[in-house]
């Protein structure tokens, strides 16, 4: 297996508290050492001057549509989109056709990902059979087969009794339950409930539909002393942030409840729907400027700990339907990084090390992806190199994804993943001039200076 030294980059590894300009040595698919090398003696050298070198980015919430909806996306095309956006690992949701609700379908995801040979793809199993909310899926078998969490994403587990049972069973596996928080009797609209929805003649979706499920589930977990790990997906409401904050700090402690936020909920408001453009039809819907401010505060104070795209591909024909009939969701893997930077760093909410933590170590710990989300010697050599100042224009026609449903087409942004390394192999590189081959790759063993962090 080839070896690689990444030189002169700003190495940010939140898991180990590293933020310094130094080198990263990769050998045999693992992180070999971090620190200044006297002279790189690896097969290849990548010049990361002016760039950030960090653990491979992880997205715990994507939809890859396979099996059953391959016209929208496949595991292979989704993995290609991931590495193009700097993501070395993604966790795919189970709302496929059929749903990922048994161990055989968990195995299928791993098999297809291995065939693609791009990003790591980890399956999330369904909580209930066929995501119908009536009978628990094969939780134990899926956990044993490698499911990294459980969710009925796209719909909530609506029954309180079923949710209590699911929390108890999933707690025994040690895995996390990821909840799409929407009370079906109150939700179900097509945009944020309010005066604008009324003027547009569109069914409203109130924030309380999200907030009620969060409150119910956290109280179930507490009152029955279950202690399951519970994760709130794609938070959209400022009221939800307040509920999660209280649960994390007053009720459970931070380990038991976590939450994620997506780029579109940090950057767009319900006003985007005023032209009936279906690219802005989200699930949950875009909310108000006040909600964005409260989401940003939740990121700043650590209430929201993870960034996740909710990458949701759809065909052009589907998105060309009228607003009420078109499907929810957008794609985001290939443009998420600069959008997060725009929302969080340019606004002064957090800095690069904090943002990278939300995209690496926090995600890895939630889904128990051992040896990922960090640059510790011996860990998997999943690495992302980011040019934080590179300007570019988002162009959906250049995306690797099969779908094009992205509202950020044409946006001018800064910051881009210029190299994505998975298992020590370069899977994506935008700047070949930075990559060089050592003149004598096999003439000597890797030489490491005394100041390196080595095994």
ZAMARGU-4260 file (C-alpha; in steps of 0.2 Angstrom, whole numbers, plus 5000, padded with zeros to 4 digits):
<rodrens>
0) 5000/5000/5000 | 5006/5017/4996 | 5012/5030/5008 | 5010/5049/5008 | 5016/5064/5018
5) 5005/5080/5019 | 5017/5094/5022 | 5015/5112/5028 | 4997/5112/5032 | 4988/5119/5047
10) 4983/5103/5055 | 4967/5104/5065 | 4963/5088/5075 | 4950/5093/5088 | 4950/5075/5096
15) 4968/5077/5101 | 4968/5096/5103 | 4980/5099/5089 | 4980/5116/5079 | 4997/5119/5072
20) 5007/5120/5055 | 5015/5103/5053 | 5015/5087/5043 | 5005/5071/5043 | 5013/5055/5038
25) 5001/5041/5031 | 5007/5023/5028 | 4998/5007/5026 | 4981/5015/5026 | 4984/5022/5044
30) 4990/5038/5051 | 5008/5035/5055 | 5013/5051/5063 | 5010/5070/5065 | 5025/5082/5066
35) 5038/5090/5056 | 5048/5078/5045 | 5066/5081/5041 | 5064/5075/5023 | 5048/5066/5017
40) 5052/5048/5012 | 5035/5042/5007 | 5029/5037/4990 | 5020/5054/4987 | 5020/5071/4995
45) 5006/5083/4995 | 5010/5101/4998 | 4996/5108/5009 | 5003/5126/5012 | 4989/5138/5016
50) 4977/5124/5019 | 4969/5116/5033 | 4972/5097/5036 | 4959/5089/5046 | 4952/5072/5050
55) 4940/5066/5036 | 4924/5075/5036 | 4909/5064/5042 | 4891/5067/5037 | 4879/5057/5048
60) 4863/5061/5038 | 4862/5057/5020 | 4849/5049/5008 | 4857/5038/4995 | 4841/5031/4988
65) 4848/5013/4985 | 4839/5001/4984 | 4823/5006/4975 | 4826/5024/4969 | 4842/5022/4959
70) 4836/5035/4946 | 4839/5048/4960 | 4855/5042/4968 | 4865/5026/4971 | 4877/5022/4984
75) 4891/5024/4971 | 4886/5041/4965 | 4882/5047/4983 | 4899/5041/4988 | 4907/5051/4973
80) 4898/5066/4979 | 4904/5064/4996 | 4922/5063/4992 | 4920/5078/4980 | 4914/5088/4995
85) 4927/5082/5007 | 4917/5069/5016 | 4927/5053/5019 | 4912/5044/5028 | 4893/5046/5027
90) 4879/5037/5036 | 4864/5033/5025 | 4846/5034/5031 | 4835/5019/5029 | 4820/5027/5020
95) 4824/5017/5004 | 4812/5005/4995 | 4812/4993/5003 | 4818/5000/5019 | 4834/4995/5028
100) 4825/4986/5042 | 4834/4969/5043 | 4852/4963/5043 | 4853/4958/5025 | 4849/4975/5019
105) 4863/4982/5031 | 4875/4970/5023 | 4869/4976/5005 | 4874/4994/5009 | 4891/4989/5015
110) 4893/4978/4999 | 4888/4992/4987 | 4900/5004/4996 | 4914/4992/4995 | 4911/4990/4976
115) 4911/5009/4974 | 4928/5011/4983 | 4926/5029/4987 | 4919/5036/5004 | 4915/5025/5018
120) 4896/5022/5019 | 4888/5016/5036 | 4870/5011/5036 | 4857/5017/5048 | 4844/5004/5052
125) 4825/5008/5053 | 4817/5008/5070 | 4801/5000/5064 | 4797/4987/5051 | 4795/4996/5034
130) 4796/5012/5044 | 4777/5010/5047 | 4778/5013/5066 | 4769/4998/5071 | 4782/4984/5075
135) 4800/4986/5080 | 4812/4981/5066 | 4826/4968/5069 | 4836/4980/5080 | 4848/4967/5087
140) 4852/4959/5071 | 4855/4975/5062 | 4866/4981/5076 | 4877/4965/5075 | 4878/4967/5056
145) 4885/4985/5058 | 4870/4997/5058 | 4878/5013/5067 | 4861/5020/5073 | 4842/5018/5070
150) 4830/5030/5063 | 4813/5030/5054 | 4819/5046/5046 | 4807/5055/5035 | 4793/5052/5047
155) 4793/5052/5066 | 4790/5037/5077 | 4773/5044/5081 | 4767/5032/5095 | 4773/5036/5112
160) 4772/5018/5117 | 4782/5012/5102 | 4795/5025/5105 | 4797/5020/5123 | 4799/5002/5117
165) 4812/5007/5104 | 4822/5018/5116 | 4823/5003/5128 | 4828/4991/5114 | 4841/5002/5106
170) 4848/5007/5123 | 4853/4989/5125 | 4863/4989/5109 | 4872/5005/5114 | 4868/5013/5097
175) 4859/5030/5095 | 4841/5033/5090 | 4840/5047/5078 | 4823/5055/5078 | 4814/5065/5064
180) 4804/5076/5075 | 4787/5079/5068 | 4770/5076/5076 | 4760/5070/5062 | 4744/5077/5068
185) 4751/5094/5068 | 4764/5094/5055 | 4762/5088/5037 | 4761/5105/5029 | 4773/5111/5015
190) 4781/5126/5022 | 4782/5135/5039 | 4765/5140/5046 | 4762/5158/5047 | 4756/5174/5037
195) 4767/5170/5022 | 4760/5152/5020 | 4742/5159/5021 | 4746/5173/5008 | 4753/5159/4997
200) 4739/5148/4999 | 4750/5134/5005 | 4747/5122/5020 | 4757/5127/5035 | 4769/5117/5046
205) 4770/5124/5063 | 4786/5123/5074 | 4777/5116/5088 | 4775/5099/5078 | 4794/5098/5080
210) 4795/5104/5098 | 4781/5092/5104 | 4791/5076/5099 | 4807/5082/5106 | 4798/5086/5123
215) 4789/5069/5123 | 4804/5059/5119 | 4816/5067/5131 | 4803/5065/5145 | 4800/5046/5140
220) 4818/5043/5141 | 4820/5051/5158 | 4804/5046/5166 | 4806/5028/5162 | 4825/5029/5167
225) 4829/5021/5150 | 4845/5031/5147 | 4846/5029/5128 | 4856/5040/5117 | 4844/5051/5108
230) 4848/5062/5093 | 4837/5076/5086 | 4839/5077/5067 | 4839/5093/5057 | 4833/5105/5070
235) 4824/5120/5062 | 4815/5129/5077 | 4822/5140/5090 | 4810/5133/5102 | 4818/5116/5099
240) 4835/5123/5103 | 4828/5129/5120 | 4821/5111/5124 | 4837/5102/5119 | 4847/5114/5129
245) 4837/5111/5145 | 4837/5092/5142 | 4856/5092/5139 | 4860/5102/5154 | 4846/5100/5167
250) 4839/5083/5164 | 4850/5070/5156 | 4868/5077/5154 | 4876/5080/5137 | 4880/5062/5133
255) 4862/5056/5131 | 4854/5069/5120 | 4862/5077/5104 | 4856/5087/5089 | 4862/5092/5072
260) 4858/5107/5060 | 4859/5108/5041 | 4866/5121/5030 | 4849/5127/5023 | 4842/5130/5040
265) 4856/5141/5045 | 4856/5151/5029 | 4838/5152/5021 | 4821/5158/5028 | 4803/5155/5023
270) 4804/5170/5012 | 4813/5159/4999 | 4797/5150/4996 | 4788/5166/4991 | 4791/5162/4972
275) 4784/5144/4974 | 4802/5138/4969 | 4802/5119/4975 | 4821/5120/4977 | 4816/5128/4994
280) 4804/5115/4999 | 4812/5107/5014 | 4808/5094/5028 | 4807/5101/5041 | 4803/5118/5032
285) 4813/5134/5031 | 4808/5145/5046 | 4811/5163/5051 | 4826/5174/5054 | 4823/5173/5072
290) 4824/5154/5071 | 4841/5156/5062 | 4848/5167/5076 | 4843/5154/5089 | 4850/5140/5079
295) 4867/5150/5078 | 4866/5153/5097 | 4863/5134/5099 | 4879/5130/5089 | 4889/5143/5099
300) 4885/5137/5116 | 4886/5119/5112 | 4868/5114/5112 | 4869/5108/5094 | 4885/5098/5092
305) 4884/5091/5074 | 4883/5097/5057 | 4874/5086/5044 | 4867/5090/5027 | 4852/5079/5025
310) 4857/5076/5007 | 4841/5071/4999 | 4842/5068/4980 | 4826/5070/4969 | 4824/5069/4950
315) 4821/5085/4940 | 4804/5079/4935 | 4799/5077/4953 | 4805/5095/4958 | 4796/5102/4943
320) 4779/5098/4950 | 4769/5112/4959 | 4775/5116/4976 | 4762/5107/4986 | 4765/5091/4976
325) 4784/5091/4974 | 4795/5081/4986 | 4804/5088/5001 | 4823/5090/5001 | 4839/5096/4993
330) 4856/5089/4989 | 4871/5096/4999 | 4886/5085/5000 | 4896/5094/4987 | 4893/5112/4993
335) 4890/5110/5012 | 4908/5114/5018 | 4908/5132/5011 | 4890/5135/5016 | 4894/5130/5034
340) 4909/5142/5034 | 4898/5156/5027 | 4884/5153/5041 | 4896/5149/5055 | 4913/5156/5053
345) 4910/5172/5042 | 4896/5176/5055 | 4909/5175/5069 | 4898/5161/5078 | 4912/5149/5079
350) 4930/5146/5072 | 4937/5133/5061 | 4943/5121/5075 | 4925/5121/5082 | 4917/5119/5065
355) 4928/5104/5061 | 4924/5096/5078 | 4906/5096/5073 | 4910/5088/5056 | 4923/5075/5063
360) 4925/5069/5080 | 4908/5073/5087 | 4900/5064/5072 | 4912/5049/5074 | 4908/5047/5093
365) 4889/5048/5090 | 4889/5034/5078 | 4904/5025/5086 | 4915/5025/5071 | 4930/5019/5079
370) 4947/5026/5073 | 4938/5039/5062 | 4936/5058/5066 | 4953/5060/5072 | 4972/5060/5067
375) 4979/5049/5081 | 4993/5037/5075 | 4985/5021/5071 | 4968/5028/5066 | 4961/5026/5049
380) 4970/5037/5036 | 4954/5047/5032 | 4960/5065/5029 | 4952/5081/5021 | 4963/5095/5015
385) 4953/5112/5014 | 4958/5128/5006 | 4948/5140/5017 | 4950/5155/5006 | 4947/5147/4989
390) 4933/5156/4980 | 4921/5147/4969 | 4904/5147/4962 | 4892/5132/4966 | 4887/5124/4950
395) 4875/5109/4951 | 4879/5104/4933 | 4897/5099/4939 | 4891/5089/4954 | 4895/5070/4955
400) 4878/5067/4962 | 4864/5060/4950 | 4852/5074/4956 | 4853/5093/4954 | 4840/5099/4967
405) 4850/5112/4975 | 4845/5130/4980 | 4862/5136/4981 | 4866/5135/4963 | 4875/5150/4957
410) 4881/5156/4975 | 4898/5163/4976 | 4907/5155/4991 | 4924/5153/4999 | 4932/5137/5006
415) 4933/5120/4997 | 4940/5103/5000 | 4954/5101/4988 | 4959/5084/4993 | 4950/5069/5001
420) 4960/5054/5007 | 4950/5038/5012 | 4960/5024/5020 | 4976/5032/5014 | 4971/5033/4996
425) 4968/5049/4987 | 4950/5049/4981 | 4948/5067/4976 | 4961/5080/4971 | 4957/5097/4964
430) 4975/5103/4963 | 4987/5091/4955 | 5001/5103/4956 | 5002/5101/4975 | 5005/5082/4973
435) 5022/5076/4970 | 5031/5059/4969 | 5046/5055/4979 | 5061/5051/4967 | 5065/5035/4976
440) 5049/5029/4984 | 5055/5012/4989 | 5074/5015/4993 | 5071/5017/5012 | 5059/5015/5026
445) 5049/5030/5031 | 5061/5042/5041 | 5053/5051/5055 | 5060/5065/5065 | 5062/5064/5084
450) 5048/5077/5087 | 5035/5067/5078 | 5020/5060/5087 | 5023/5041/5083 | 5016/5025/5089
</rodrens>
